[in-house]
C-alpha cells in the first residue's frame, strides 16, 4: 500500500526545517514540526527528518519539545546512532528548574527503548527518585521498570529496590502505587513485591487517597498477604469493609476478591460478604455503561452458584429494557431463570412471554429457551405459554418452541402428552434445520401418540431430494425407522422409498452408511431392531435440575474479578445445535422397568419374606439385576389437593395408632413404613430442585419446609400401578413424609420397618398370640440389627414415613426403592 506522501514532500519539509528564517520564527517552526507529526500519524515515512528533529528538541517551548519527543521515540530504533545526540539534551532537561520539563525528559529518555543508552539513563533516574516534585518521582519510579524490561537478565540493583520500597511511604499516593507496579515488574522472578503486616496496614490505611485504578492495584497485590492470626485477619477485613460497598464497581470487585482470598477458611464470612456486595452489584446493573452492566450480570451469575436466593427479592431489577442490547437481555433472562420460585413464577413467566415476540430473533429464542428451563419445575404453566406461541405461526418462534419442547420432554417425560397434542401442524411453519430435527425426533419417539405422524414424515420423505441439511436427513431416517416399529402398516412403503433413495442416490457417505445400517438391521428381525432403536425416551440421569445445588465459594473465588465469568455460558444453558437429546451413552435393556432407569451407589430395597417384610440394603447392581420387583409405574393422576392429602394423612395416622378390634379390618388393607436414609445434604436442596427431581419419576410434592430450617419436612404422594401374576393392573395410593430433625438418630430399637398387621392379626384371631409375639420380636430384632449397622457412623439421617392404601407390598417396596435412589442421587450431587 503506497504512503499518502512522497519523497518530494519529505524533501520540502527538510528544506523548510533547515531554513534559518523558519527557525527564527517559533510559531512557524512549531507548525512545520506539527505537520511532520501529522504526516507520521497518517503513515508517511518521515524517518529521513530525524537529524533535523534532533536539533529542534533544544528549545524552551514545552509544546515543541513534546512534539519532537513523540517523533524521536517513534523512530529511535531505526536510528540508534543519531539517538545518542538526543541524550545530552535530555540529561540537560532533567536538571531544568521546571518540574514538568524534568518529568518530560525522564519519560522520553526511557521511552527511547535503546539498550545502548541504559548507562546514560540510570543516573538521571536515581536522581529522579529523590526529586522534590511528585510528578518527577512518578516518572522515575516507572522508568526503572522500563529499564528492567529492556534488560530482563541484568542483575537487579539492591540499592534501587530498597529505594523503591522506601518510596512506598511517599506522601504522594500515585508514587506509592507506581512503586508497587515497578517492584512487581522488577521482582517478577522472585514472586513480586514482598507483602508483610506493616506494609499491608500502611497500604490499607492510605487506600482512600488513591484513585480508582490505584485502589484496584493495591487490592490485587494484597491478595498475596496471608495473615498469621485470626485477629490480624479480622483487622484487615475491618479496614476493607468500607471499600466492599464502594460506589465504584472496580474497587468493590477488587475488594470482594481480596475478601474471598483471605476468608477461604471461613465460609460463613464469605457468605456474609456476598450479602454486602449485593447492593453495589445491583447498582452496577443499572450503570449507564453497557459493558459495566454486562460484567455485573456475569458476576451475579457467579454469586448465585453459592447463594441461589441472594437476588431473589430483587428479581424485577433484571427485567429487560426495550433499548438494551440483545446480549444484555439474554444475560438478564439467564439470571431470571435462576431466581424463579413459587411466589414470582407467574410474574416471571408473564415477563418472559413478552420477550418471546422481540424483534431480535436471538432474544426471542433465548426467552423461549428460558421458559423451557423453568418448565422443568413448573411444566404446566410453561407448556401453556409454549403452546400459545405456536399459534403465532412465526418461523423462528415455532422453531425455538419445538426445540424447547423436545428438551423439556427429555427431562420431564410427564409433559409428553401435552407436547404431542401441540405438534399438529407445526411442520408447515418450520423452515430451519434445527427446528425440523427437533420435530422429527419428537415424531420418532412419540409417533404412536400423534395421529398425523405418517403423513408428516411422508412430506419430508417426498422432499428429501431438495433437502440440504445432513442432520435432517439422518434424523428422518431414525424417526421413520422408529415409527415403523410401532406403526408398520402405515410406514412400510415410505420407509422402503427412503432407504432406496439414501442407499442408491444419496451422495453423502454419513447418510448412506446410516441407511445401510438400518437396512441390514431389518434383516436381523424386528426384535433386534427394537433393541437398537427403542432407546431412552427421557434422560435416565437425575443431573437435570433447574435448581443447581449451592457450590462452595472456593470453587469460583479465583475467577471473580477476571474475564472468566464473561466467557462462561449460563448455568445449564441448553445446546441448540444438536438434533437429538440422546447425548449420553447408556446400554439399553429390553423391558426396562422404572427402577432400572435410576442409578445410585446405594439403594434401599424391600424383599418379601415368608410371613413378614424385612429391610436390607443392597448395591444398585444387585437391585438392577434382580427380578423380585414386578414392572412398576408411577402416576401423578388423579391429583390430590392439599386439603385431601391432609385428610387422608390424618385418617391413616389414626389407623396406625389405634389397635381396637373394630379397626382391624380396615388395617388389613393399610400399610405403613418408617425408614431412615443417610442423606444429610437433602434438607439443604432448593425446593425447586427437589420438586424437579421428584417430578422426573412422577412423584408429586405438596409442601416444603424452607431450606436450612429445622425440623425440615416434605410431604409427597404418588399413584402406583404394577402388573401382578394374573396380568391384572393393580393401583394404589402412597402418601409420604420426609422428616429431618438435624440430630443423628442413634436409637437402635423401637422402630418398625413395615407395620405388617395383617399376619399378626390373623395369628391373634386363630389363638396364636405367642407365635405372633415371637415373630414380631424376631422382625424387630432383624430391623434393629440392620439399622445399627447402617448407623454405625455419626451420619445424620432423613426419616421417611410412607402410608399406603389399598395395601400392596410389592408396589410399596418398588416405590421406596425409587424414592431412596432419588434422595441418594440428590445428596451425592449436593456433596
Number of C-alpha atoms within 10 A of each C-alpha: 3 7 11 12 15 12 13 9 15 19 13 10 19 20 12 17 21 13 12 10 12 16 16 10 10 14 11 15 21 21 12 18 21 15 13 25 17 12 18 17 11 12 12 19 18 21 18 14 17 20 16 16 22 19 15 19 20 17 13 10 12 13 10 20 20 16 18 25 23 14 22 25 17 15 18 20 14 12 14 16 11 15 21 16 13 21 17 12 16 24 18 13 22 24 16 14 9 11 18 16 21 24 25 20 27 25 21 18 25 25 18 22 19 17 12 12 17 17 8 14 19 16 11 19 26 18 14 25 23 14 17 10 16 20 18 26 28 23 23 28 27 22 25 25 21 19 22 18 14 15 12 15 8 10 8 13 9 9 10 16 18 11 15 22 18 12 21 20 16 16 11 17 22 19 26 26 26 23 29 25 20 23 23 18 20 23 16 12 9 9 11 17 21 16 15 13 14 8 16 17 15 12 23 17 13 15 21 14 14 19 14 14 13 21 24 20 18 22 25 15 18 22 17 17 17 14 16 9 8 9 10 14 16 14 12 19 18 11 14 20 16 12 20 25 21 16 14 14 21 17 22 24 25 23 29 26 22 25 24 24 19 22 20 14 11 10 14 11 15 22 18 10 18 22 13 15 21 17 15 18 22 18 16 22 23 14 15 9 10 16 11 15 20 21 21 25 23 24 20 22 23 21 25 21 21 20 20 20 17 18 22 16 10 12 18 14 14 21 16 19 9 10 7 10 14 18 12 22 24 21 22 22 25 25 23 25 25 24 23 24 19 10 8 14 18 14 12 22 22 13 17 23 21 12 23 25 19 16 9 12 16 17 22 24 24 23 27 29 28 26 28 28 26 27 25 27 27 21 20 13 15 25 22 12 18 25 19 13 19 21 12 12 15 13 17 18 25 26 26 29 26 27 31 26 29 25 25 25 25 23 26 25 18 20 18 19 13 15 22 18 12 20 19 14 12 19 18 11 18 22 13 13 19 22 27 25 28 27 27 30 24 27 25 27 21 20 22 18 13 18 12 14 24 19 13 18 23 18 12 19 21 13 10 18 13 8 13 10 14 13 17 25 24 19 21 24 22 20 24 29 26 26 23 22 19 17 16 14 9 14 21 15 12 19 21 11 13 20 23 16 16 24 18 10 11 17 10 11 11 15 21 19 14 18 24 16 11 18 17 12 17 15 10 11 10 13 12 12 18 17 13 16 18 17 16 17 17 19 21 19 15 20 14 19 22 23 27 21 22 18 16 14 20 16 10 16 19 14 14 19 21 14 12 14 20 15 9 11 14 19 17 13 12 18 11 16 10 14 23 20 22 15 9 8 6 10 7 15 14 11 9 12 15 16 22 19 17 20 19 19 12 18 28 23 23 24 17 14 9 7 11 18 18 19 21 15 16 14 13 21 14 11 19 18 9 11 9 13 20 16 19 18 19 21 19 16 11 9 13 16 10 12 9 10 18 14 12 16 19 11 11 19 13 12 18 17 8 12 12 8 10 9 13 17 11 12 24 17 14 22 24 25 19 16 20 22 20 19 22 21 19 25 27 17 21 23 21 21 20 24 25 27 28 22 22 26 25 21 24 23 19 14 14 18 15 16 14 12 13 14 13 19 20 20 21 20 24 25 22 24 19 21 15 13 8 6 8 10 11 14 18 17 20 22 21 23 19 20 20 22 16 16 14 16 15 15 11 15 13 9 17 19 21 22 20 21 20 17 15 20 19 15 16 14 9 9 11 13 15 11 13 17 14 11 16 19 12 12 19 19 17 16 23 19 13 16 23 15 10 15 20 9 10 10 15 20 23 26 19 20 17 23 24 24 19 17 19 20 19 18 27 24 20 26 25 20 21 25 20 22 23 23 23 23 24 23 19 15 15 17 13
